[in-house]
Amino acid sequence: MTPRRTLPLLLLSSLLLAGVASSGSGAAASGGSAEPLVRPLGDVVPAPASVTPGGAPYTLTHRTAVRVDAADHESRAIGRYLAGVLRPSTGYPLPVVDDHAARGGILLRIDRRATVLGDEGYELRSGRDGVTLTARAPAGLFRGVQTLRQQLPAAVERRTVQSGPWQIAGGTVTDTPRFAYRGAMLDVSRHFFTVDQVKRYIDQLALYKVNTLHLHLSDDQGWRIAIDSWPRLAAYGGSTQVGGGPGGSYTKDDYQEIVRYAASRYQEVVPEIDMPGHTNAALASYAELNCDRAAPPLYTGTSVGFSSLCVPNDRTYDFVEDVIRELAVLTPGRYLHIGGDEAHSTSHADYVAFMDRVQPLVAKYGKTVIGWHQLTGARPAPGALVQYWGLDRSPAGEKAQVAAAGRAGTGIILSPADRAYLDMKYTKETPLGLSWAGYVEVRRSYDWDPGALLPGLPEEAVAGVEAPLWTETVSQSVHIDRMAFPRVAGIAELGWSPAAAHDWESYRARLAQQGPRLDALGIDYYRSPQVPWPAE
């Protein structure tokens, strides 16, 4: 019997095997090696929790079927998703069939008794006769499909028939996530992105087991979601963007299409309406929301901290409740993000008073509050999550305040700007992005421990991690590609993989092998010199 290997040893051996099994096309100029014919088991991102390699690989052929439980519609949908990924490149029919109607092939199996796997864990067993993917819940089955997919050659991601062969290394992967919350945020307020552009990002994130899409739907530069009771928010407040472009907004049907598509990739959408600051688009749309009843002009710049809802005005809370009520109806997920950062034009007393009135409205409509970490300076509602975006150099008192909230029961989402903000420049030569938090190369983005980031914050208080992408300089999908990839994959690994797997040298080698996969997917990623990408 092949002995079970712990991750550091496994990954070291995987890299050695990768060199031996290389297809022989030579090493890259940057030091990387060509893709192996059979990818060593577990040589994926995020790194799995447990890998036991051994036995012959499974080879996909024209006879391979995807076997599912015909009575389980989610398993069948995941089977169709997997077949849809594999058919164009392999050229194989890959029928999705009832698991009793065939033998061998790829079996997708839900076993409700597999409680050790939790809601997102899975077990993948591969051998000469087939592959069996087992999970307790459909989300785990979907996460396992991403591992199966990455075990195949990168060319499997192409949309035209490739030569193969298509082999999955033999052995067993047993995998569960470290943190329950693993998110990415897309700011659609500073620059608007269409439904199709957001869906493209959802698909990209799915590959790395991201389970939360945070949409920043309102800011000074644009309001992006239709609210029936306040129609000028989208019609007027959404009519522009940074630099004065045409802007845009989502109809309710548009937003629900995003939510539905995200759910099909087992991602929960968290909508954010930032308040009481970052509200110029709303203030420009309705004069009554301003204390002086005078609407400011629309704003297309990039400064922050100058706007605020009128906290003493009762009409403000009619507005807030209407927005929360309508957005809650559209959002099946658990959370509603109320922002709360950079409210520099709101006094501390007004900020606390505002949050005391607004947080109960979120609960009234069945949602749980998320706010930026400035909410810890007020009174976070019971069960609330706060999102920490501070820096290594942030004041110790600010960090201590967040840690104290965590110890008191508030869950903490970690998004340190100098590590996890995808809009930060990689280097001073990077054409896109900002640098107020510093330069964030790939290693800096990856090489930190969410369980030890904030002094005094116990790991059990960490809800998870999120990689925000603010869009002051990002206006096209190709810009998303360049700024998010490959850094978002590293943040995803920090959220998924066990702490024992955290190792930069192992990660950079596995990340290098993601390069051909990103190329095949048409993702124009940043080719960091810190990573030994294979030769093109």
N, C-alpha and C positions, 0 to 999 in steps of 0.2 A: 504494500500500500504506500502511495506517495505521502510523505509526511506533510502535515499542515505547516505552511510557512507564515511567519509574521510579515507585516508589510515591508519594513525596511529591507529585510533579506530578500523578499520576493522581488522588490523593485530593482535591487541590485542585480539579481540573477536575470530578471527580465531584460535589463539593458545589455547584459552580456549575451543573452540569447539573441537579442535583436541584431547584434553585430554578427553573430555566427550565421543567422538565417537571412542575412541581407541578400537582396536580389542581385547584388553584384554590379550595380551601376556606379559605384564609387562614392566617396565621401564628398559632402558639400564643402564649398569653399569656407563656410563658416564653421566647419568642424563636425557637422552632423552627418549621419549615415543614411543610406537609402532605406526605404520602407521594407520590413521583412516580409517574406511570403506568408508566414503565419505569425500574426502578432502575438507575443507572449501574453498569456492570460493575465488580466489585471493591468495591462499597459494602457490605461485609459485615464480620462479626466472627467470627474473627480476620481481619485484613487479609492478603490473599494476597501471595505473594512476587513475582509478576510478572503484570501485566495489560496486554493490548493490546486496547483497545476498537476497534470498527469494524464497519460493516455493519448490515444490518437486524436487528431482534430476531426471535426465534422466538416464535410465539404458539401456546400449547396450545389444542387444540380437541377436540371430541367424537371426532375421528378419530385423535387422538394415541395411539400405543402406546409402551410401554416395551420396548425390544428388548435381549435378553440372549443369551448363549451358553447354549443349553439343556443342554449337557454340563457346565457349571460350576455346581454347586449353590449356591456362595456368591454368584456373580453373580445367579443367579435369586432367591435370598433377599433380596439388596439391592434388586433390581427390585421384588419384592413389597412391601418396606418403603417404597420411594419411592412406589409406586402407592397404598399405604395412607395415606400422608401427604396425597397430592393429591386422592384421589377424593372425600372428604366435602365439601370446599369447592368444587371445580370442578363436581361432578356428572357428570364424564366417566367412562366405563368404564375407560379406561387399561389395556387388557389387557397382560399381561406375556407377550411372544411371543419365539420364536426369532429371532435377528437376521437370519436369511435369509428370514424369512416376511413382512417388511414393509420399507418404505423411509421415511426421514424419522423423525419422532418423536424419542424420547430413546433413544440407544444407550449402554448401559453395557458397556464393553469392557476386558477384561484383556489386557495385552500384556506378557508376561514379558521381552521384550527392552528394555522401557523402564526400564533400570536407573537412569537419572538421576533417576527419580521416587522411588526408594527404596521402603520398605515402606508409607509413608503418603502419599506425594505423588500428585498427579493432574494431568491436563490437561483443562480444560473448553473446548470449542469450540462457539460458538453462532452461528447464522445463520438466515436466513429459512426454510431447508429442514429445520432440525432442530438438535438438540443432541447432541454426542458427548462422553462422559465416559470418559477413558482412564486406567488405573492399572496399575502393575506387579503389585500385590497387592490382594486384596479390601479390606483396611483402607483403602488409598488411595481405592478406589472409594467406600467408605462416607463418607470425609471429603469427597470431592468432591460427593456427594449433599447434604451439609449446605450447601455453597456454592450449589449449584443451587437448593436450597430457599429460601435467603435472598435469592436474586436475584428471586424471585417476590414479589408483594405480600404484606404481612403477613396479609391475610385468608385466605391459603391454609392457614393453621394452624387455621382454625375447623372445627368438626365438623358444620356445616350448610352448605347450598349458598349460595354468595356470587355476586355479579354479575360479577366479573372486570373487565376482560380479564386474561388470564394470560400475561404476556410476559417473556422473558428477553433481556436486552440482547445485542447482537451483539459478537463478539470472542473473545479467547482468554485464559484464566487458566491459568497454570502455577504450581503451588504445592507446596512441601515444607516440613516443620516445622523450626524452629530447634533445638528440643530434643526428644529421644526420649521423655522422661518428662513428661507433662502431667496432673497429678492433682488430685483433690478428695477430701478425707477427710470422712466422716460419723461422728461419735461416737454410736454406738447404745448406749453403756454408761450414760451419765448419764441419758439418757432413751431408752427403747426405741422403735424404729420398725419397723413391720411390713414384711413382704416387699413388699407392694404400695406402701408409701410409699418404700421404697428403689428399687424399679423406676421409680417416677415421677421420682425424682431422677436416675437413670441416663438416662432419656429427655431430661430437661432438659439435662444435661451434654453429651449427644451433639451437640446443636445447635452447640456451640462447640468441637468436635473434642477434647474431653477424652478421654484414653485410659486412665486409671487411676482406679479407685475403691478408696480405702483405707478399710477398715472397722475402726474402733476397737472391738473386740469385748469387751474386759474393762477394768474399772477398779474403784475402790473401791466404786462405787455399784451395779455389776451385772456379772454374767458372762452373755454372750449367746449362746454356742454350745454345743450338746450335745457332751459328751465321754464316750463310753461307759465308759471305764475309771475315770472320776471323776464319777459321775452327779449328785452333789449340787451340782456347780459351777453347772449351769443350773437344776436344780430348786429349790435353796435360794438360791444366790448370785445367780440371775437373778430373784428373786421381788420385787424392789423397784427403786426408782430415786430420783433426786433429788426431795425433797419427800415421799417415802413412797408414791408411786403403786404400781400393781401390777407394774410392770416387764414382764418377758417374756424369751423366748429363742428362738433359732432351732433347730429340729430340723436334723439333717444334710440332710434333704431340702429344708428351707427354704433353707438356706445354698447348696446346690447349685443351686436354682432361681435365686437371686440371681446366682451365678456364670454360669449358663447365659444368663440374660437380659443380663447385662453383656457377655458374649462376643458376643451377637447385635448389640450396638451397638459392637463392637470396643473394649471396655474390659476391662482386666485387673484382677481383684480382688486386692488386697493385704490379707490379714487381719493384724490386730495383736493380740497378747497382750502387754499391757504388764507388764514385770517388770524388776527385782525389787520396785520400788515400785508404787504404784497397784494394790495386790493385796488390798485388804480383803475384797472379795467372795469370793475364793478362800480367804483365811485364815479367814473366818467359816464357810465350808462344810466345811473340814477342819482340825480342831485340830492334826493332826500336821504341818501346814505351818508352825506357829508354833514358835519356839525354846522357849517355855515350855509348849508343848502345850495352851494354853488358847485356844479360839476367841473372837475378839472378836465383838461384836454386828454385825449388818448396819448399813451406813452409808448415810444419805440426805442428807448435807450436801454442801458444795462445797469444803471445805478439801483441801489436797494435801500430800503429803510425809510422812505419818505412818505409812505401812504399809510392810512389807518381808517378803519371803520369808526364811526362815531359811537363810542362805548356807552355814553349816558343816554342815547336815543333809543327809546323802546322800539321804534320802527326797524332799527338794526336787527333786533332779534326776531321780528316777523320775517325779515329777509333771510336770516340764517336758518330759521326753522323751515321755511319753504324749500330752501335749497337742500337741506339735509333730508327732508321728507321725500322729495322727488328723487334724489340720488339714491337713497336707501331702497326705494322701490325697484330701481333699476339694477341694484347690486346685490346678488345673492350671497356674496362673501361676508365674512364676519366683521370686517373692519371699515372704518371711515376715517380718513386722515384729515385733521383740521389744521395742519401747519403749525403756526405759532412762532416761527423763527423771525429774526431780524425786525421785530416790531419796534423799531427805534423811535417812531413817532407816537407811540402809546406809552403813557406813564406806567410804572410798575403797578401802581394801585389799580389803574384801569385794566391792565393786562390780566391781573388776578380776577377782577370782577367779571371781565369778559369770559374767561375760561370757566369760572364758576357757573355762569349762565348757559354756556354753549355745550359743555360736556354732558349735562343731563339730557339735552335735546338729542344727542347722538344715541344715548341709551333708550330714550323714548321710542325711537324708531328701530330698535332692535340691533344696533351696531355697537361695536367696541371702539373706543377712541384710540387713534394713534396720533401723536404730535411730535414735532421736533423737540430736542432735549431741553429747550428753553421752558417747556411746560413744567419741568421739575422745579422751576422757580415760582410756580403757582401751586395748585393742589391737584395733582393727577387723580382722575376718577379711579375708583376701585376697578382693577382688571385692565387698566389702560396700558398701552405700550408707548415708550418714547424712543425716538430715533436720534442717537448720538452722532453728531457730525463734527465734533471737535478735532483738534490737532495734537500732535505730540507736544507742541509748545503752548497749548491752551492752559489757562490758569489752573493751578492745583485746586482752587476752591470750586471751580466749575466742574471739574472731574469728580470731586468729592460729593458735590450735590447730586450728580447723576448716580454715583455709586450708592449713596444713601437711599435714593428713591428705589434703586434695585433691591437693596436689602429689605426695604419696607414692603416689597411685593409688586412693584411696577416692573414689567418686563422691558428689557433693553434691547433694541435693534442697533447693531453697530455698523455705522457708515462713516468712519473717520475720513475726513476730507483729504488728508494727506496720504491716504492709503487706498480708499475705496471710491473716491469721486472720479468717474470716468471722463469728466470734462477737463481734468487737469492735464497740462502738457506732459508728454513723456520727457522731453528735454527742451532746452531753450530754442532748439531749431525746429521743433514741432510746429507746423503752420496753423493747426487748429488748436482750440482750447485756451484755457486761462492758466495763471500760475500763482494766484494769490495764496494757495495752500502749499506751494512749492512744486517741484517737478516730480512726477510719479512714474518712474520706469517700472517695468514688469516685475522686477524682483521686489522693489519697495511695495508694490501693490499686493504681492503674495506673502511676503515674509513677515507676518505678524500673527499673533495668536488671539483670536476673539475671546478665549477664556481668561486671558491675562492682560488685556489692553488697559483696563481702568483699575487703578489700585483700589482695593477694598470692595470690588464688585465680584461676588461669587459667580462661578460659571453657571450655576443653576438659575441665575437671574437673567442670563443672556438668552433672549428669544431667538436670536440668529443674526444674520448679516444681510446687508443690502448694498448694491452698487448703483448709486445714482448717476444719471447722465443729464446734466443741465445743458441747455442748448443755446446759450448766447451766441456761440460760433458754429453751431451744428444745425444745418438746415436741409440736409439731404441724407438719404439712406446710406450712401457711401461714406458720409461723415460719421454716422453711427458705427458703421463697420470699423473704421479706422480708430475711433476713440474707445470703443467697447472691447474690441478684440486685439490682443488676447487677454486683456486684464480681467474681463468679466469671468473668464474661465477659472482664473485663480481665486477670485472671491467666491465663486460657486464651490470650489474645492474646500476652501476654509469652512464653508457652511456645512458641507456634506461629510467630508472624510474625518476619520478619528484623529485626535491630536497626535498620536504616535506616528501617523503617516506624514506629518508636516516636515518636509525636507526639501530645501531649494534645489539641490543637485538632482534629486530624483524627479522633482516636478519639472524642471527645465528640460530634462531629457524626454519626459512624456509629452510636455507641451510642444517640443520640437516636432514630434510625430503628428501633432494636430495640424501642422502647417499645410500638408497636402490635402487634408480633409477640408480645411477652411477654403483652400483654393478650389477644390471640387464643388463646394457649396456656393462659390461666387462671392465670398466674403473678403473684402479688400483690407486685410488686417495689417497692423503695424509689425514689421519684421524687426523686432528688437535685436540689437547686437548682443544682448545678454543671453540669447537663446540660440542653440546650435541647429538652426533650421536645416532640413535636408536641401541638397542642391536642387534647383528648379530644372 
